[in-house]
Amino acid sequence: MSALSGWLLAVAAWSKTKQTLVTALMATSDADSPVRSYCGKLIRDTAGDLVTRAQKAGQIRADARADDLLKLTHGISYAADHTPGDDGLAARMLGMVIDGLRTEPS
């Protein structure tokens, strides 16, 4: 679980610091772009591996899906980017999501 939660926090932090890069990539390439396809696959595969490992260890809910967690993480990043003055917002919100994934209370 610590690998998954640490990775989700890193994705949120990366999203915040690389927002200009992500925006430029999305604006200048289509959905079939090899670069976009590769980056998306790498992120999805990593998320899938981490979710599967945590599920096999009995640490997170069996119904958790990697694509759902990525959408939640990106939504949280977006909300944090549009809430000036609250630097801890993304970490707090991700903490709530991560706690909701656990099979046992922390």
Buried (B, 14 or more C-beta within 10 A) or exposed (E): BEEBBEBBBEBBBBBBEEEEEBEEBEEEEEEEBEEBEEEEEEBEEBBBBBBBBBBEEEBBEEEBEBEEBBEBBBEBBBEBBEEEEEEEBBEEBBBEBBEEBBBEEE
